[in-house]
Structures are given as structure tokens and as C-alpha cells.
Amino acid sequence: MGKYLYCVIRCSEDLAFEDVAPMGSVKGPVHTVCCDGLAMVASDSPVKEYENTRVNMLAHEHVLEKVMREYSTLPVRFGTVADAGSPTEAIRSLLRRRSQEFGQLLTDMEGKVELGLKALWSDEELIFEEIVAQNESIRRLRNSIAGKPPQATHFDRVRLGEMVKQALERKRVEEAAAILAPLRQLAHRTVENRVVLDRMVVNAAFLAEKRDEQEFDQAVNKLDERLGTRITFKYVGPVPPYNFVNIVVNWQEA
């Protein structure tokens, strides 16, 4: 058996987190492995590659969410396992080797949480009609091919699609900036992640002080009150700072 790694915390005690299931449903609790004031939250695990399934991802996240209720956390990349042989000593060696890095990151994360926001246009057809109404060249080209056979207007249709795509991106950038502006002011750092849907306007994470969480909630509520008929907001948090810390372990460094 090896040990599955979840996160680094500042702790000198051997602790067991009894009320959360470990990765892989193995026997034994989620626990700490301590060294010089730092601790790795870990659990016994076969030495294996864990697939990015929903069950596995949730098991990993549930442990971090449990730990973050009491400690500032540095999430370790999903699927990290300390090899068999002497996994506990390997973890202690890791903590000693990177103690300065982990200590500084924990100081940076102290008293902070991650909050996530996705914003999506509620009606894609409405957005398309706005683009046509606001762009004369798109409107003229669309009207010129209306009612004509597809094979006779193939290249014009391709050009129209490219023009609409560019206009859609410009609109997305403009509206994203307006949504993010009041929220950036309340956050230490903001990460804009890749948008994964045509109707997605914002996919962002914010690192904010715990004490500012209520004010941040109110700012999101104001955006929803102002834009809710046009944009659907999906707001999550607090969660561990996945977008701001991702500890990657290379066991060959030892």
C-alpha cells in the first residue's frame, strides 16, 4: 500500500478525519502525516492510477472540503500517490524539501477562499438577433443569401459564420468585462478559465478573504438582479483554492 495525497496544511498533530470517506473506499481514516509544522492530509491507497471519474473526483473534493472547514489548504493534484515501500517517510521528505514553498503558499492562502462564477446567455437566438441588428455587414450578407440554394451560397455561408463568430466573441468580451469589473474589486486574484460553450460569457474563479464572502455574495446577487433575464449565473463556493494552488509532486526529485 502507498498513500493517496489530498492537501498540505499547517499542523503538527497526528489527526484522523473519521467522518469523510477516503479515496477508493479503503480501510483506515483520512489522516495527517506531519513534519516540522506542516502536514500532508493522506489516506492509505493501492499504488495505482486513479481515473478522472465523477466518483473519484468527488471523493477527492469531499476530503478537501472537510479539511478546509478548519484549515487553510494547498490542494495536491488529483491522483497523486506516494509509492509503496516507505510512503510515510516519502511524504515527510517532501514536506522537508519544499517546506519554504509550502509555508509561503499557506501564508498567502490564510483566511482566503475560492469562489467560482459561470455566466451564460439565457437565449442564444436573442444574442444572434442582436448581433445581426448591430452589424450592417452581417445583416446585408445574411439577407443576400436568404432563400438561395445552399450549394450556390456555400462560401458566403462560411464567411457569414466566421463573421458571426467574431462578433459573438467581441460581445462576449465586452459583457464579461462588465460582469467581472465589480467582482475583481472584491478579490485578491481572479482567474479567467476557458469558456467551454458558445453561450458561456464568464468562467472565472476568485480568491477572496473569508470576511468578504458576504459582500461578494451581495455583488453577485446585484448582477443577477440587473442581468438575470438575459444571463444565467452559476455561483459556487467557498471551495479549496484549486485555481490558485495546485501542488504537483515529482517523486524523482528526492
N, C-alpha and C positions, 0 to 999 in steps of 0.2 A: 504494500500500500504506500501511496505517496500522500500529499496533502494538496487540496484544492485551495487556491488563494482568492480572497474577495476584496480586501481593502487593508490599507495601513491606517492606524490610529495612534494617538499619543496615549500610552497606557503602560504601566509597569506591573500590572497584576495578571495572574493567570485566571481568565474569566471563561465561563461557559454560557452560551446563549441557548438556553434549553427550549425556548418556545418558538423556534424557527427551524424549518427542515433544511438539512444540508443538501448540497448538490448531489444528485444521484441516489438520494434516499438511502445512504449508507448508515451503518450504526455509528453511534457516537455523536456528540453535540458539535455545533459550531463553536470554536474556541479561539483564544489568543495564543500566539507564540511571541514572547516578549524578549527584548534586548535593548538595554540602555535607554529606557524611557519610551521606546517605540514598540508597537505590537502589530503583527500581521493577524488579521482575522482569517481563520482557515478551518478546514474540516478534512477528516480522513477521506481518501479517494483512491480508486484504482488509477494507475498511471495510464491515461488514455486521452484521446482527443474527444472533446465534447462538441457535438453538433450544435449549430445555431438554431435549435428548435425553440418553439414558443415555451415549452415546458422548462427547458434548461435555462433560457434567458430569464424567465420569471423566477426560477429558483435562485439564480444569482442576484437578481434585483431585490427579492424579498429579504435576503440577508443584509444587503447594504442599507435598505430602508429601515430595517430593525436597528442596525448599529447606529445609523445617523441620528436616531432619536436622542442619543446620549453623547455622541462623539462627532467631531469633525472627521471626515473620511477622505482618503485618497483611493478612489476606485482602481482596482487592478484589472487589466484587460481580461475580458471573458475567456474562460477556457485555460487559464494558467494553472499548471500543476507542478508542484515540487516533486522531483523524481524519487523513486523508491531508494532504499538504502538508508540514508540519514536525512529525511526531508525536514525534520525539525531543525537540525544543525544547518542545513542549506538555507532555510528561512532566516535563521539568526545571522548567518554570514551575509545574506542580502541586506538585512537591516543595518548591520555594522558598516558595510561597504557604501551604502547610499544614505547614511544617517543624516548628513548635512543637507542633501537634496530633499529628503522626505520631511525633515524638520522645517525647512523653509517653506515648502508647499503647505504643510499643515498650518503654519503661521498665516500664510496667505488665505487659507480657506476658513480660518477660525471665525465662527459666528456668521458664516455665509451659507446660502443655499442656492440651488439652481432652480429656475422657473422657466417653463417652456411655453411657447406660444406658436400655434399654427393659425394662419388666416387664409380662408378660401372664399373665392367669389361664389355667391349662392346660386347665381343664374348665369351660366356660360353664354346662353343665347343673348341675354341682355348686354353682356360685355361686348360680344361680337357686333351687335347693332350699334353700340356706342362708337366702336372703332370705325365702322362704316360711315356713321354720321359725322364723325370728326375728321375724316381723312378723305379729301376730294378725289385723290388719285385712286384710292381703293374703291371708292364708290363708282367712279367712272369705269374702271376696269370690270367690276362686277356687273354693272349694267350692260356693258358691251358684249359679254358672253352669255347673258341670260337668254335661255330658250334655244341656244345653238347646240348642235351635237357635240358631245364630249370629245370625240376624235378630232373634230375640227378646231377645237379650242384648247387642246392639251397643254401647250406651252403657256398660254395665257392663264390657265387654271393653276399651273405650277407657280407662275410668277405671283398670282393673287395669293396663293397660300403662303409664299415667302413674305410678302408684304404684310399680310395679316399677322404672321408670326412675329415679325419685327415690331409691329405696332403694339401687339399684345405684351411683348417684353418691355417696351417703353412704359406702357400703362402700369405694368406690374411694379417696375422700379419706382415710379412716381408714388403709387399708392402705398408701397412697402415703406418708403421713406417717411410718409406721413404717419403711418401706424407706429413705426419704430421710434420716432423722434421723442415723444413724451416718456417712453419706457427706458430709452437709453439714459435719460437723466437720472433715473432711479437705480441704475445698475452700475456695479464696478466695471463689468465687462459684458460685452454682447458678442455672441457668435451667430452669424447667419449661415445656416446649413442649406444644402442644395434643395431647391423646390422639386418635388417629385411628381407633381400633377400640373396639367395645363391651367387648372383653376386655382392653384395654390399661389398666394401672394407673398406670404411670410412663413418661414420655417426657422424660428430663432430660439436661442437659449440665452438666459440672462443670469449672471452671477450677482446676487443681491444680498444685502445684510438681512439676517432674520428679522431684525427690528423694523425693517422697511417693508416686510412682506404684505402687511395690511394695506399700506399706501400703494404698493404695486397692484394688489388686487383691485383697489378702487380705480386705478388708472385703466386697467383692462376693462372694468365694468363701464367706464365712461366711453371707451372706444366702442363697446358693444351697443351702448345706448345710442351713440351717434351713427354707427355704421351697420348695425345689426340686420337691417332689411336688405343690405347689399352684400355684406360679408359675414361668413360664419367663423366664429372664433373657437379654437380648441386650446384650452389653457390647462396646464398641468404643473403640479409642484406642491410643496417642495420635494425635490428629488436629490440624490447624491450628484456631485458636480461632474457628471460624465463628460460634458462638453469642454470642461476646463482642466481636468486632470485625467490622464489615462496611463497608469503605471504599466510599462512594458518590461518584462523580466527576460533577460538573456542569461541563462544558467551557465553559459560558456565563459562569462566574464570573470567568474570566481577564480 
